[in-house]
Amino acid sequence: MDLPAKLKAIRKREGITQGELCELLEMSHSTLKKYEAGIIEMGLPPILKMANHPRFRKYTLWLLTDDISSASEQISPL
């Protein structure tokens, strides 16, 4: 699964809108829309911001590697 699809999957699993995700990650709505549409690639700083956010930390391993680890409470939103 590519990064744009992963962003959408996490957002939908959390039940939040694009606007709400933008507020949580402190990014512009237009930037998030471009990430989710695959128009621009998400660089390391916003990926790390998401991976280190307390609400989304449980998806970090899946977001970066497609793996999960129940021992470390790493899950997939799917």
FIKOLZA-1660 file (N, C-alpha, C; in steps of 0.1 Angstrom, whole numbers, plus 5000, padded with zeros to 4 digits):
% residues 78
   i   px   py   pz ch aa at
   1 5009 4988 5000  A  M  N
   1 5000 5000 5000  A  M CA
   1 5009 5012 5000  A  M  C
   2 5006 5022 4992  A  D  N
   2 5014 5034 4991  A  D CA
   2 5010 5044 5002  A  D  C
   3 5019 5054 5004  A  L  N
   3 5017 5063 5015  A  L CA
   3 5004 5071 5015  A  L  C
   4 5000 5076 5003  A  P  N
   4 4987 5083 5003  A  P CA
   4 4975 5074 5007  A  P  C
   5 4975 5062 5003  A  A  N
   5 4964 5053 5008  A  A CA
   5 4965 5050 5023  A  A  C
   6 4978 5049 5028  A  K  N
   6 4979 5047 5042  A  K CA
   6 4974 5059 5050  A  K  C
   7 4977 5071 5046  A  L  N
   7 4972 5083 5053  A  L CA
   7 4957 5083 5053  A  L  C
   8 4950 5080 5042  A  K  N
   8 4936 5079 5042  A  K CA
   8 4931 5068 5051  A  K  C
   9 4937 5057 5051  A  A  N
   9 4933 5046 5060  A  A CA
   9 4934 5049 5074  A  A  C
  10 4944 5056 5078  A  I  N
  10 4946 5060 5092  A  I CA
  10 4935 5070 5096  A  I  C
  11 4934 5080 5087  A  R  N
  11 4924 5090 5090  A  R CA
  11 4910 5084 5092  A  R  C
  12 4906 5075 5082  A  K  N
  12 4893 5070 5083  A  K CA
  12 4891 5061 5095  A  K  C
  13 4901 5053 5099  A  R  N
  13 4901 5044 5110  A  R CA
  13 4899 5053 5123  A  R  C
  14 4905 5064 5123  A  E  N
  14 4904 5073 5135  A  E CA
  14 4891 5081 5135  A  E  C
  15 4884 5081 5123  A  G  N
  15 4871 5088 5123  A  G CA
  15 4872 5103 5123  A  G  C
  16 4883 5108 5116  A  I  N
  16 4885 5122 5116  A  I CA
  16 4886 5127 5101  A  I  C
  17 4882 5140 5100  A  T  N
  17 4882 5146 5086  A  T CA
  17 4897 5150 5083  A  T  C
  18 4898 5154 5070  A  Q  N
  18 4911 5160 5066  A  Q CA
  18 4914 5172 5075  A  Q  C
  19 4904 5181 5077  A  G  N
  19 4907 5193 5085  A  G CA
  19 4911 5190 5099  A  G  C
  20 4905 5180 5105  A  E  N
  20 4909 5176 5119  A  E CA
  20 4923 5170 5119  A  E  C
  21 4927 5162 5109  A  L  N
  21 4940 5157 5109  A  L CA
  21 4950 5169 5107  A  L  C
  22 4947 5178 5099  A  C  N
  22 4955 5190 5097  A  C CA
  22 4958 5197 5110  A  C  C
  23 4947 5199 5117  A  E  N
  23 4949 5206 5130  A  E CA
  23 4958 5198 5140  A  E  C
  24 4956 5185 5140  A  L  N
  24 4964 5176 5149  A  L CA
  24 4979 5177 5145  A  L  C
  25 4982 5177 5132  A  L  N
  25 4996 5176 5127  A  L CA
  25 5001 5190 5124  A  L  C
  26 4993 5200 5125  A  E  N
  26 4997 5214 5123  A  E CA
  26 5002 5215 5108  A  E  C
  27 4994 5212 5099  A  M  N
  27 4997 5213 5085  A  M CA
  27 4985 5219 5077  A  M  C
  28 4988 5225 5066  A  S  N
  28 4977 5231 5058  A  S CA
  28 4968 5220 5052  A  S  C
  29 4956 5224 5050  A  H  N
  29 4946 5215 5044  A  H CA
  29 4950 5212 5029  A  H  C
  30 4955 5222 5022  A  S  N
  30 4959 5220 5008  A  S CA
  30 4971 5210 5007  A  S  C
  31 4980 5211 5017  A  T  N
  31 4991 5202 5017  A  T CA
  31 4987 5187 5019  A  T  C
  32 4978 5185 5029  A  L  N
  32 4973 5172 5032  A  L CA
  32 4965 5166 5020  A  L  C
  33 4957 5174 5013  A  K  N
  33 4950 5170 5002  A  K CA
  33 4960 5165 4991  A  K  C
  34 4971 5172 4989  A  K  N
  34 4981 5169 4979  A  K CA
  34 4988 5156 4983  A  K  C
  35 4991 5154 4996  A  Y  N
  35 4997 5141 5000  A  Y CA
  35 4987 5130 4998  A  Y  C
  36 4975 5131 5002  A  E  N
  36 4965 5120 5000  A  E CA
  36 4962 5117 4985  A  E  C
  37 4963 5127 4977  A  A  N
  37 4961 5125 4962  A  A CA
  37 4973 5120 4955  A  A  C
  38 4984 5120 4962  A  G  N
  38 4997 5116 4956  A  G CA
  38 5003 5126 4947  A  G  C
  39 4998 5138 4948  A  I  N
  39 5004 5149 4939  A  I CA
  39 5018 5153 4944  A  I  C
  40 5020 5154 4957  A  I  N
  40 5033 5156 4962  A  I CA
  40 5037 5145 4972  A  I  C
  41 5049 5142 4973  A  E  N
  41 5054 5132 4983  A  E CA
  41 5055 5138 4996  A  E  C
  42 5052 5130 5006  A  M  N
  42 5053 5134 5020  A  M CA
  42 5067 5132 5024  A  M  C
  43 5074 5143 5028  A  G  N
  43 5088 5142 5033  A  G CA
  43 5089 5136 5047  A  G  C
  44 5101 5135 5051  A  L  N
  44 5104 5129 5064  A  L CA
  44 5098 5137 5076  A  L  C
  45 5100 5150 5076  A  P  N
  45 5094 5158 5088  A  P CA
  45 5079 5156 5090  A  P  C
  46 5070 5156 5080  A  P  N
  46 5056 5154 5083  A  P CA
  46 5054 5139 5087  A  P  C
  47 5061 5130 5081  A  I  N
  47 5059 5116 5084  A  I CA
  47 5063 5114 5099  A  I  C
  48 5074 5119 5103  A  L  N
  48 5078 5118 5117  A  L CA
  48 5068 5125 5127  A  L  C
  49 5063 5136 5122  A  K  N
  49 5053 5143 5130  A  K CA
  49 5041 5134 5133  A  K  C
  50 5036 5127 5122  A  M  N
  50 5025 5118 5124  A  M CA
  50 5029 5106 5132  A  M  C
  51 5041 5100 5129  A  A  N
  51 5045 5088 5136  A  A CA
  51 5048 5090 5151  A  A  C
  52 5051 5103 5155  A  N  N
  52 5054 5106 5169  A  N CA
  52 5042 5112 5176  A  N  C
  53 5031 5114 5169  A  H  N
  53 5019 5120 5176  A  H CA
  53 5013 5109 5184  A  H  C
  54 5009 5112 5197  A  P  N
  54 5004 5102 5206  A  P CA
  54 4992 5094 5200  A  P  C
  55 4983 5101 5193  A  R  N
  55 4971 5094 5187  A  R CA
  55 4975 5085 5176  A  R  C
  56 4985 5087 5169  A  F  N
  56 4989 5079 5157  A  F CA
  56 5001 5070 5159  A  F  C
  57 5007 5071 5170  A  R  N
  57 5019 5063 5173  A  R CA
  57 5017 5048 5171  A  R  C
  58 5005 5043 5174  A  K  N
  58 5002 5029 5172  A  K CA
  58 5003 5024 5158  A  K  C
  59 5003 5033 5148  A  Y  N
  59 5004 5029 5134  A  Y CA
  59 5018 5031 5128  A  Y  C
  60 5027 5035 5136  A  T  N
  60 5041 5039 5131  A  T CA
  60 5047 5027 5123  A  T  C
  61 5048 5015 5129  A  L  N
  61 5055 5004 5122  A  L CA
  61 5048 5001 5109  A  L  C
  62 5035 5001 5109  A  W  N
  62 5027 4998 5097  A  W CA
  62 5029 5009 5087  A  W  C
  63 5029 5022 5091  A  L  N
  63 5030 5033 5082  A  L CA
  63 5044 5032 5075  A  L  C
  64 5054 5029 5082  A  L  N
  64 5068 5029 5077  A  L CA
  64 5072 5016 5070  A  L  C
  65 5066 5004 5074  A  T  N
  65 5071 4992 5069  A  T CA
  65 5061 4982 5064  A  T  C
  66 5048 4985 5066  A  D  N
  66 5037 4975 5063  A  D CA
  66 5036 4964 5074  A  D  C
  67 5044 4964 5084  A  D  N
  67 5043 4954 5094  A  D CA
  67 5035 4958 5106  A  D  C
  68 5031 4949 5115  A  I  N
  68 5025 4952 5127  A  I CA
  68 5032 4943 5138  A  I  C
  69 5030 4947 5150  A  S  N
  69 5036 4939 5161  A  S CA
  69 5027 4941 5173  A  S  C
  70 5020 4930 5176  A  S  N
  70 5011 4931 5187  A  S CA
  70 5018 4932 5201  A  S  C
  71 5030 4927 5201  A  A  N
  71 5038 4928 5213  A  A CA
  71 5041 4942 5217  A  A  C
  72 5043 4951 5207  A  S  N
  72 5046 4965 5210  A  S CA
  72 5034 4974 5207  A  S  C
  73 5022 4967 5206  A  E  N
  73 5010 4975 5203  A  E CA
  73 5010 4983 5190  A  E  C
  74 5017 4978 5180  A  Q  N
  74 5017 4984 5167  A  Q CA
  74 5006 4977 5158  A  Q  C
  75 4997 4985 5153  A  I  N
  75 4985 4979 5146  A  I CA
  75 4984 4985 5132  A  I  C
  76 4976 4979 5124  A  S  N
  76 4972 4984 5111  A  S CA
  76 4958 4990 5112  A  S  C
  77 4955 5000 5105  A  P  N
  77 4942 5006 5105  A  P CA
  77 4932 4998 5097  A  P  C
  78 4936 4988 5090  A  L  N
  78 4928 4980 5081  A  L CA
  78 4921 4969 5088  A  L  C
% end
